[in-house]
């Protein structure tokens, strides 16, 4: 989606992997992930993450309540704008219907062969203007056969993260089955906490100097 350099923009978020801009295009607003401001030493991982997101969005094109890929040229990733607030800005407290709809949304995503893989962050869950759940930020998404053991395992982790949010905001509505899912952690989760999580914290806090503050990026 070519856009004039003087098109009105508004920064939504900025971190070491680029800037997220709200751009007023000729056909309405859209969201741009701009890698141009990324430090040279981080451009390869930033490009890899953006490319991963572009592949996932292309794979689920046409699905409701997820961004639609508009363009990816190696420097800018443009996706459709969805009006709403992040979960931490507008918590669905006691909203059983919201969590039911969120579970259906996850099921649709998984049936299409995509797992989000980053749903612990409340910033990646939206509460839309009319109160529906929506998903954003597919940089860590995985594409595969939904019937495979690996994809089923990752899909279960997606569900566990949703249920953790439900436990936070709608605890009294957790079913006995959902409580069992929450208690039963997978080896993927245990391995991440034992190996990947310490490395992630070291890189983000000691090298990039920012806290993963509910997915909001660097603290001011």
Backbone as CSV, one residue per row, in Angstrom:
resi,resn,N_x,N_y,N_z,CA_x,CA_y,CA_z,C_x,C_y,C_z
1,UNK,0.850,-1.183,0.000,0.000,0.000,0.000,0.889,1.238,0.000
2,UNK,1.220,1.770,-1.179,2.040,2.979,-1.221,1.307,4.141,-0.572
3,UNK,2.015,4.863,0.287,1.439,6.007,0.981,2.418,7.157,0.904
4,UNK,1.908,8.344,0.672,2.754,9.523,0.603,3.517,9.721,1.900
5,UNK,4.745,10.236,1.793,5.566,10.477,2.972,4.949,11.499,3.912
6,UNK,4.063,12.344,3.376,3.446,13.349,4.237,2.083,12.913,4.756
7,UNK,1.772,11.609,4.630,0.524,11.098,5.178,0.548,11.243,6.693
8,UNK,-0.572,11.689,7.305,-0.602,11.864,8.764,-0.346,10.541,9.485
9,UNK,0.531,10.560,10.472,0.833,9.360,11.245,0.803,9.690,12.733
10,UNK,0.564,8.641,13.522,0.566,8.778,14.976,1.236,7.543,15.553
11,UNK,2.255,7.732,16.374,2.990,6.607,16.957,2.150,5.942,18.037
12,UNK,1.921,4.630,17.886,1.188,3.868,18.882,2.128,3.195,19.876
13,UNK,3.309,2.821,19.384,4.247,2.071,20.216,5.616,2.138,19.553
14,UNK,6.663,2.112,20.351,8.023,2.062,19.819,8.881,1.230,20.743
15,UNK,9.679,0.335,20.161,10.635,-0.423,20.948,11.859,-0.686,20.089
16,UNK,12.733,-1.570,20.548,13.991,-1.807,19.848,13.806,-2.474,18.492
17,UNK,12.624,-3.051,18.244,12.379,-3.755,16.990,11.579,-2.924,15.992
18,UNK,11.425,-1.621,16.255,10.741,-0.770,15.301,9.640,0.048,15.944
19,UNK,8.880,0.719,15.094,7.779,1.569,15.552,6.465,1.060,14.982
20,UNK,5.407,1.205,15.775,4.059,0.890,15.323,3.343,2.220,15.131
21,UNK,2.916,2.489,13.904,2.320,3.769,13.553,0.872,3.586,13.098
22,UNK,0.038,4.525,13.458,-1.308,4.615,12.891,-1.229,5.612,11.749
23,UNK,-1.484,5.137,10.535,-1.324,5.958,9.335,-2.700,6.256,8.747
24,UNK,-2.907,7.515,8.392,-4.157,7.905,7.732,-3.953,7.804,6.221
25,UNK,-4.360,6.679,5.648,-4.213,6.458,4.220,-5.398,6.990,3.444
26,UNK,-5.338,6.947,2.118,-6.429,7.457,1.280,-7.734,6.692,1.453
27,UNK,-7.637,5.427,1.910,-8.850,4.619,2.085,-9.195,4.434,3.560
28,UNK,-8.561,5.222,4.416,-8.831,5.121,5.845,-7.580,4.743,6.624
29,UNK,-7.685,4.675,7.947,-6.509,4.399,8.771,-6.061,2.942,8.672
30,UNK,-4.760,2.740,8.814,-4.199,1.398,8.915,-2.983,1.469,9.823
31,UNK,-2.494,0.312,10.234,-1.374,0.228,11.163,-0.126,-0.214,10.401
32,UNK,0.975,0.476,10.644,2.243,0.158,9.977,3.315,-0.207,11.004
33,UNK,3.950,-1.327,10.801,5.148,-1.669,11.571,6.339,-1.205,10.745
34,UNK,7.029,-0.193,11.233,8.126,0.445,10.506,9.459,-0.015,11.084
35,UNK,10.255,-0.715,10.268,11.554,-1.222,10.716,12.676,-0.230,10.449
36,UNK,12.351,0.916,9.855,13.383,1.867,9.462,14.170,2.432,10.622
37,UNK,13.537,2.533,11.800,14.214,3.108,12.955,14.929,2.057,13.803
38,UNK,14.919,0.802,13.360,15.549,-0.269,14.125,17.067,-0.150,14.074
39,UNK,17.761,-0.299,15.202,19.235,-0.278,15.168,19.780,-1.339,14.222
40,UNK,20.920,-1.054,13.602,21.485,-1.969,12.605,21.648,-3.376,13.138
41,UNK,22.107,-3.514,14.366,22.386,-4.849,14.903,21.125,-5.652,15.213
42,UNK,19.950,-4.975,15.185,18.697,-5.679,15.446,17.829,-5.806,14.195
43,UNK,18.321,-5.327,13.068,17.462,-5.320,11.871,17.137,-6.724,11.370
44,UNK,18.069,-7.647,11.478,17.787,-9.008,11.010,16.702,-9.676,11.850
45,UNK,16.819,-9.698,13.205,15.717,-10.299,13.968,14.407,-9.536,13.816
46,UNK,14.462,-8.194,13.683,13.237,-7.422,13.494,12.573,-7.785,12.173
47,UNK,13.397,-7.929,11.113,12.865,-8.343,9.812,12.271,-9.745,9.889
48,UNK,12.945,-10.636,10.595,12.472,-12.022,10.716,11.120,-12.070,11.421
49,UNK,10.963,-11.287,12.480,9.702,-11.265,13.214,8.579,-10.664,12.376
50,UNK,8.886,-9.589,11.646,7.868,-8.963,10.795,7.465,-9.906,9.665
51,UNK,8.440,-10.586,9.094,8.144,-11.556,8.023,7.272,-12.687,8.549
52,UNK,7.546,-13.117,9.768,6.753,-14.172,10.387,5.307,-13.719,10.572
53,UNK,5.150,-12.463,11.011,3.808,-11.930,11.171,3.092,-11.827,9.825
54,UNK,3.792,-11.372,8.804,3.187,-11.239,7.480,2.702,-12.598,6.964
55,UNK,3.504,-13.640,7.159,3.124,-14.991,6.713,1.866,-15.460,7.438
56,UNK,1.820,-15.232,8.749,0.658,-15.664,9.525,-0.599,-14.914,9.094
57,UNK,-0.488,-13.595,8.922,-1.658,-12.810,8.524,-2.138,-13.192,7.126
58,UNK,-1.206,-13.494,6.250,-1.593,-13.950,4.907,-2.334,-15.273,4.990
59,UNK,-1.895,-16.136,5.899,-2.493,-17.465,6.038,-3.933,-17.390,6.547
60,UNK,-4.240,-16.390,7.375,-5.585,-16.291,7.953,-6.381,-15.144,7.322
61,UNK,-5.978,-14.733,6.134,-6.666,-13.636,5.454,-8.166,-13.921,5.339
62,UNK,-8.967,-12.938,5.672,-10.418,-13.079,5.587,-11.070,-13.472,6.898
63,UNK,-10.283,-13.891,7.862,-10.834,-14.262,9.166,-11.229,-13.011,9.929
64,UNK,-12.325,-13.088,10.667,-12.810,-11.938,11.431,-12.007,-11.756,12.714
65,UNK,-11.930,-10.516,13.167,-11.346,-10.148,14.456,-9.858,-10.445,14.577
66,UNK,-9.189,-10.416,13.452,-7.728,-10.432,13.380,-7.340,-9.403,12.314
67,UNK,-6.120,-8.872,12.360,-5.730,-7.895,11.333,-5.675,-8.535,9.948
68,UNK,-5.920,-7.726,8.937,-5.781,-8.164,7.550,-4.475,-7.588,6.995
69,UNK,-3.670,-8.440,6.390,-2.413,-7.984,5.816,-2.684,-7.129,4.586
70,UNK,-2.109,-5.927,4.573,-2.260,-5.018,3.437,-1.013,-4.988,2.569
71,UNK,0.165,-5.031,3.202,1.399,-4.976,2.424,2.582,-5.352,3.316
72,UNK,3.598,-5.968,2.700,4.860,-6.262,3.375,5.962,-6.140,2.328
73,UNK,6.858,-5.176,2.518,7.903,-4.945,1.531,9.315,-5.110,2.087
74,UNK,9.419,-5.716,3.273,10.723,-5.913,3.875,11.126,-4.826,4.845
75,UNK,10.470,-3.682,4.760,10.731,-2.579,5.695,9.477,-2.139,6.423
76,UNK,8.346,-2.157,5.725,7.063,-1.784,6.321,6.112,-2.967,6.244
77,UNK,5.450,-3.244,7.342,4.351,-4.202,7.345,3.088,-3.418,7.646
78,UNK,2.158,-3.407,6.699,0.904,-2.680,6.853,-0.230,-3.663,7.079
79,UNK,-1.041,-3.381,8.086,-2.199,-4.228,8.380,-3.396,-3.350,8.693
80,UNK,-4.560,-3.938,8.603,-5.786,-3.176,8.843,-5.857,-2.727,10.298
81,UNK,-6.524,-1.609,10.497,-6.706,-1.044,11.839,-7.990,-1.586,12.442
82,UNK,-7.915,-2.009,13.703,-9.096,-2.456,14.435,-9.277,-1.544,15.645
83,UNK,-10.377,-0.848,15.688,-10.629,0.086,16.789,-10.977,-0.680,18.053
84,UNK,-10.303,-0.338,19.131,-10.560,-0.995,20.403,-9.468,-0.666,21.398
85,UNK,-9.512,-1.328,22.538,-8.541,-1.120,23.605,-7.903,-2.446,23.975
86,UNK,-6.642,-2.385,24.408,-5.986,-3.584,24.913,-6.702,-4.066,26.169
87,UNK,-6.592,-5.347,26.433,-7.286,-5.935,27.574,-6.961,-5.219,28.884
88,UNK,-5.692,-4.850,29.072,-5.327,-4.206,30.329,-5.904,-2.792,30.438
89,UNK,-6.289,-2.191,29.298,-6.894,-0.853,29.321,-8.395,-0.915,29.563
90,UNK,-9.010,-2.000,29.147,-10.461,-2.147,29.280,-10.771,-3.591,29.675
91,UNK,-10.446,-3.977,30.898,-10.562,-5.377,31.318,-11.997,-5.896,31.222
92,UNK,-12.177,-7.097,30.676,-13.524,-7.686,30.590,-13.927,-8.353,31.903
93,UNK,-13.994,-7.571,32.959,-14.293,-8.124,34.285,-15.713,-8.682,34.332
94,UNK,-15.809,-9.933,34.725,-17.115,-10.566,34.853,-17.848,-10.784,33.549
95,UNK,-17.175,-10.580,32.418,-17.840,-10.672,31.111,-17.678,-12.087,30.550
96,UNK,-18.584,-12.966,30.956,-18.519,-14.360,30.523,-18.642,-14.470,29.011
97,UNK,-19.512,-13.663,28.420,-19.725,-13.720,26.967,-18.434,-13.374,26.223
98,UNK,-17.664,-12.412,26.728,-16.408,-12.036,26.073,-15.448,-13.214,26.051
99,UNK,-15.325,-13.911,27.156,-14.395,-15.038,27.209,-14.880,-16.222,26.375
100,UNK,-16.181,-16.405,26.274,-16.699,-17.446,25.386,-16.369,-17.113,23.933
101,UNK,-16.557,-15.850,23.575,-16.245,-15.433,22.209,-14.747,-15.528,21.946
102,UNK,-13.922,-15.211,22.944,-12.476,-15.302,22.790,-12.047,-16.748,22.553
103,UNK,-12.684,-17.675,23.232,-12.356,-19.098,23.019,-12.762,-19.539,21.609
104,UNK,-13.927,-19.073,21.136,-14.338,-19.410,19.773,-13.357,-18.820,18.760
105,UNK,-12.874,-17.610,19.035,-11.902,-16.978,18.143,-10.622,-17.808,18.082
106,UNK,-10.158,-18.282,19.215,-8.976,-19.139,19.240,-9.212,-20.427,18.462
107,UNK,-10.368,-21.018,18.627,-10.675,-22.258,17.916,-10.646,-22.036,16.405
108,UNK,-11.189,-20.923,15.943,-11.149,-20.612,14.509,-9.713,-20.455,14.026
109,UNK,-8.910,-19.759,14.825,-7.507,-19.565,14.462,-6.785,-20.897,14.370
110,UNK,-6.993,-21.757,15.340,-6.295,-23.046,15.362,-6.762,-23.963,14.239
111,UNK,-8.049,-23.915,13.909,-8.537,-24.747,12.807,-7.906,-24.346,11.482
112,UNK,-7.500,-23.090,11.363,-6.848,-22.616,10.147,-5.355,-22.929,10.141
113,UNK,-4.883,-23.600,11.164,-3.489,-24.008,11.195,-2.525,-22.949,11.684
114,UNK,-2.995,-22.057,12.564,-2.136,-21.012,13.121,-2.319,-20.985,14.634
115,UNK,-1.205,-20.940,15.360,-1.251,-20.664,16.799,-0.575,-19.317,17.017
116,UNK,-1.111,-18.533,17.933,-0.593,-17.183,18.157,0.742,-17.196,18.867
117,UNK,0.831,-17.958,19.956,2.102,-18.209,20.631,2.585,-17.038,21.492
118,UNK,1.741,-16.013,21.717,2.171,-14.881,22.543,0.966,-14.253,23.248
119,UNK,0.097,-15.110,23.786,-1.164,-14.619,24.338,-1.112,-14.376,25.839
120,UNK,0.040,-14.576,26.452,0.170,-14.195,27.859,0.107,-12.677,28.000
121,UNK,0.471,-11.948,26.949,0.469,-10.490,26.973,-0.948,-9.957,26.767
122,UNK,-1.418,-9.211,27.742,-2.752,-8.627,27.606,-2.822,-7.642,26.456
123,UNK,-1.686,-7.057,26.087,-1.672,-6.096,24.981,-2.018,-6.742,23.652
124,UNK,-1.919,-8.059,23.552,-2.217,-8.744,22.300,-3.683,-9.155,22.182
125,UNK,-4.446,-8.923,23.252,-5.891,-9.125,23.225,-6.567,-7.752,23.171
126,UNK,-7.460,-7.576,22.218,-8.225,-6.334,22.137,-9.659,-6.552,22.591
127,UNK,-10.212,-5.510,23.178,-11.662,-5.419,23.380,-12.122,-4.366,22.382
128,UNK,-12.822,-4.792,21.349,-13.203,-3.884,20.275,-14.241,-2.877,20.759
129,UNK,-14.512,-1.887,19.923,-15.462,-0.832,20.305,-16.838,-1.387,20.637
130,UNK,-17.231,-2.479,19.955,-18.540,-3.059,20.257,-18.436,-4.247,21.217
131,UNK,-17.267,-4.393,21.879,-17.143,-5.366,22.955,-16.710,-6.756,22.572
132,UNK,-16.271,-6.968,21.331,-15.821,-8.288,20.913,-14.341,-8.469,21.229
133,UNK,-13.875,-9.720,21.358,-12.444,-9.962,21.469,-11.792,-9.957,20.091
134,UNK,-10.551,-9.522,20.032,-9.779,-9.555,18.792,-8.318,-9.806,19.156
135,UNK,-7.551,-10.279,18.175,-6.144,-10.614,18.397,-5.252,-9.772,17.496
136,UNK,-4.103,-9.337,18.033,-3.115,-8.617,17.238,-1.729,-9.163,17.546
137,UNK,-0.731,-8.679,16.809,0.682,-8.984,17.029,0.983,-10.470,16.857
138,UNK,1.162,-10.870,15.597,1.399,-12.262,15.253,2.867,-12.537,14.951
139,UNK,3.779,-11.796,15.578,5.203,-11.946,15.283,5.749,-13.317,15.662
140,UNK,5.163,-13.956,16.663,5.648,-15.259,17.115,4.730,-16.398,16.685
141,UNK,3.793,-16.110,15.797,2.827,-17.127,15.376,3.516,-18.288,14.658
142,UNK,2.913,-19.463,14.796,3.412,-20.683,14.163,2.331,-21.214,13.232
143,UNK,2.731,-21.609,12.030,1.808,-22.176,11.041,2.114,-23.659,10.883
144,UNK,1.084,-24.494,10.812,1.318,-25.925,10.644,0.018,-26.694,10.533
145,UNK,0.134,-27.999,10.475,-1.028,-28.879,10.402,-1.730,-28.875,11.753
146,UNK,-2.973,-28.416,11.811,-3.659,-28.334,13.113,-3.850,-29.688,13.775
147,UNK,-3.713,-30.777,13.015,-3.888,-32.114,13.582,-2.595,-32.688,14.142
148,UNK,-1.476,-32.015,13.878,-0.197,-32.541,14.350,-0.079,-32.396,15.866
149,UNK,0.721,-33.252,16.451,0.894,-33.242,17.904,1.496,-31.912,18.369
150,UNK,2.472,-31.388,17.611,3.130,-30.138,17.975,2.157,-28.969,17.974
151,UNK,1.338,-28.877,16.928,0.397,-27.769,16.834,-0.689,-27.879,17.905
152,UNK,-1.119,-29.096,18.204,-2.120,-29.266,19.269,-1.551,-28.837,20.620
153,UNK,-0.271,-29.126,20.829,0.378,-28.730,22.071,0.456,-27.210,22.192
154,UNK,0.852,-26.539,21.084,0.934,-25.085,21.101,-0.452,-24.452,21.233
155,UNK,-1.444,-25.064,20.593,-2.818,-24.554,20.702,-3.303,-24.636,22.148
156,UNK,-2.913,-25.693,22.829,-3.286,-25.825,24.238,-2.655,-24.708,25.075
157,UNK,-1.429,-24.330,24.737,-0.786,-23.235,25.452,-1.510,-21.911,25.188
158,UNK,-1.945,-21.693,23.941,-2.778,-20.515,23.642,-3.998,-20.487,24.564
159,UNK,-4.653,-21.638,24.675,-5.857,-21.726,25.502,-5.526,-21.476,26.971
160,UNK,-4.425,-22.040,27.454,-4.045,-21.839,28.853,-3.854,-20.350,29.161
161,UNK,-3.244,-19.624,28.227,-3.034,-18.197,28.458,-4.368,-17.451,28.509
162,UNK,-5.303,-17.834,27.638,-6.629,-17.216,27.703,-7.288,-17.514,29.045
163,UNK,-7.175,-18.751,29.504,-7.807,-19.124,30.766,-7.150,-18.423,31.959
164,UNK,-5.867,-18.112,31.859,-5.209,-17.349,32.920,-5.799,-15.938,33.006
165,UNK,-6.110,-15.362,31.845,-6.770,-14.053,31.852,-8.191,-14.170,32.414
166,UNK,-8.852,-15.275,32.065,-10.202,-15.484,32.599,-10.147,-15.647,34.115
167,UNK,-9.128,-16.329,34.605,-8.971,-16.484,36.054,-8.759,-15.130,36.733
168,UNK,-8.099,-14.230,36.030,-7.859,-12.891,36.572,-9.133,-12.053,36.600
169,UNK,-9.926,-12.105,35.513,-11.040,-11.175,35.368,-12.424,-11.802,35.513
170,UNK,-12.474,-13.139,35.497,-13.788,-13.783,35.539,-13.663,-15.137,36.247
171,UNK,-12.970,-15.140,37.371,-12.604,-16.380,38.060,-13.803,-17.255,38.384
172,UNK,-14.905,-16.633,38.813,-16.059,-17.411,39.257,-16.702,-18.202,38.126
173,UNK,-16.365,-17.876,36.883,-16.961,-18.563,35.733,-16.085,-19.684,35.176
174,UNK,-14.933,-19.930,35.782,-14.090,-21.033,35.339,-14.803,-22.362,35.571
175,UNK,-14.809,-23.204,34.543,-15.433,-24.517,34.673,-14.433,-25.501,35.280
176,UNK,-14.900,-26.649,35.775,-13.973,-27.661,36.292,-12.934,-28.105,35.254
177,UNK,-13.353,-28.230,34.002,-12.420,-28.620,32.939,-11.360,-27.538,32.748
178,UNK,-11.772,-26.278,32.732,-10.833,-25.175,32.556,-9.837,-25.107,33.716
179,UNK,-10.298,-25.393,34.916,-9.398,-25.400,36.072,-8.349,-26.500,35.925
180,UNK,-8.752,-27.639,35.382,-7.786,-28.730,35.172,-6.769,-28.357,34.103
181,UNK,-7.220,-27.673,33.044,-6.306,-27.227,31.993,-5.268,-26.269,32.569
182,UNK,-5.693,-25.383,33.447,-4.779,-24.423,34.052,-3.733,-25.107,34.928
183,UNK,-4.126,-26.163,35.610,-3.198,-26.854,36.512,-2.199,-27.725,35.761
184,UNK,-2.578,-28.172,34.575,-1.742,-29.127,33.840,-0.841,-28.378,32.855
185,UNK,0.373,-28.092,33.266,1.314,-27.393,32.390,1.995,-28.384,31.459
186,UNK,2.434,-27.895,30.287,3.092,-28.749,29.304,4.605,-28.673,29.459
187,UNK,5.291,-29.621,28.817,6.757,-29.603,28.868,7.310,-28.389,28.123
188,UNK,6.557,-27.864,27.144,6.990,-26.666,26.426,7.061,-25.476,27.384
189,UNK,6.016,-25.325,28.184,5.994,-24.237,29.159,7.112,-24.406,30.176
190,UNK,7.288,-25.630,30.693,8.316,-25.868,31.700,9.711,-25.626,31.136
191,UNK,9.940,-26.050,29.888,11.239,-25.842,29.253,11.508,-24.359,29.042
192,UNK,10.478,-23.608,28.624,10.633,-22.168,28.409,11.018,-21.460,29.702
193,UNK,10.348,-21.804,30.799,10.648,-21.147,32.064,12.019,-21.541,32.609
194,UNK,12.469,-22.737,32.244,13.761,-23.186,32.744,14.930,-22.670,31.914
195,UNK,14.709,-22.429,30.616,15.815,-22.055,29.725,15.562,-20.744,28.994
196,UNK,14.485,-20.661,28.214,14.250,-19.490,27.372,13.907,-18.234,28.143
197,UNK,13.124,-18.351,29.209,12.690,-17.167,29.957,13.859,-16.410,30.578
198,UNK,14.816,-17.086,31.224,15.960,-16.339,31.770,16.755,-15.596,30.695
199,UNK,16.925,-16.228,29.519,17.639,-15.571,28.428,16.851,-14.371,27.934
200,UNK,15.542,-14.546,27.777,14.669,-13.458,27.331,14.753,-12.263,28.279
201,UNK,14.705,-12.537,29.581,14.774,-11.452,30.553,16.125,-10.751,30.505
202,UNK,17.193,-11.535,30.324,18.520,-10.927,30.265,18.638,-9.995,29.057
203,UNK,18.166,-10.464,27.897,18.262,-9.667,26.673,17.415,-8.407,26.780
204,UNK,16.161,-8.549,27.215,15.265,-7.389,27.241,15.636,-6.393,28.331
205,UNK,16.060,-6.882,29.494,16.302,-5.983,30.622,17.741,-5.470,30.679
206,UNK,18.701,-6.329,30.368,20.104,-5.919,30.505,20.665,-5.319,29.221
207,UNK,20.216,-5.841,28.064,20.765,-5.372,26.788,19.871,-4.302,26.165
208,UNK,18.572,-4.580,26.080,17.656,-3.621,25.457,17.120,-2.602,26.457
209,UNK,17.305,-2.879,27.749,16.928,-1.939,28.804,15.442,-1.610,28.817
210,UNK,14.615,-2.633,28.646,13.192,-2.408,28.849,12.541,-3.620,29.483
211,UNK,11.472,-3.322,30.230,10.692,-4.354,30.891,9.536,-4.745,29.991
212,UNK,9.207,-6.046,29.991,8.049,-6.504,29.219,6.803,-6.200,30.039
213,UNK,6.418,-4.957,30.032,5.363,-4.442,30.894,3.990,-4.696,30.294
214,UNK,3.486,-5.930,30.503,2.207,-6.333,29.920,2.201,-6.167,28.403
215,UNK,3.353,-6.354,27.803,3.417,-6.239,26.365,3.418,-4.821,25.861
216,UNK,3.610,-3.837,26.734,3.555,-2.447,26.312,4.900,-1.935,25.809
217,UNK,5.958,-2.754,25.905,7.245,-2.334,25.404,8.036,-1.569,26.444
218,UNK,8.953,-0.725,26.002,9.831,-0.035,26.938,9.073,0.886,27.871
219,UNK,9.510,0.904,29.105,8.963,1.887,30.036,9.649,3.225,29.785
220,UNK,8.934,4.344,29.966,9.547,5.645,29.765,10.627,5.915,30.803
